[in-house]
Amino acid sequence: MAKVNYYQHPVFQEILQLTGGGYDRSLMTFKVYMDMCEDKGWWNVKCHACKQLSVVFLSGHASRNKPRDLVLPVSVGDSFSQETLHKYLHTIKLEGYQSDSVILALSADDGSTVYFKVTEGLVLPEPPEMTDWKKYRREERLNLQRQHVTLQRQQYTEYQQKQQQQHKQQQAPEHSLHTDVP
């Protein structure tokens, strides 16, 4: 397996500039960026610097129709207090954008990331009906994807079979031309 060179990626270079050259913190932020883009499917993910806290944070849309969220990559080894969380919540901002929350992306050395949304005060959970509806929609989407993949496999198999038949037909006339006639 080829070793991945993060250093050449343009977003890693941007993060490196925003952090002032801190390689470990930049690499952790880049891994969170990649997780958001590639694994979680976030839209329009961008990097930003918070000069007051000397950190780089990310912003993006969890889906097309969701508002922009602010995501702060942190290491699982970092310690937090209520004051620290309060400072993150009130200091990490985008110009011209109002947000009442910050998502902490807790990143481990193995590349795994867990996301926690931090808000001021308590936030009520969604009603069970909404959770059930979202689960139903997610299952429907997965079923459609499975059907699509199955159809693509069938079409590809049919294509391969037609290619093999054409190849056999092209070879068949060549053999009949070489018969000896007395």
Summary of the structure (lengths in Angstrom):
residues: 182
radius of gyration: 26.2
end to end distance: 61.3
largest distance: 101.7
contacts: 405
relative contact order: 0.08
helix: 49%
strand: 21%
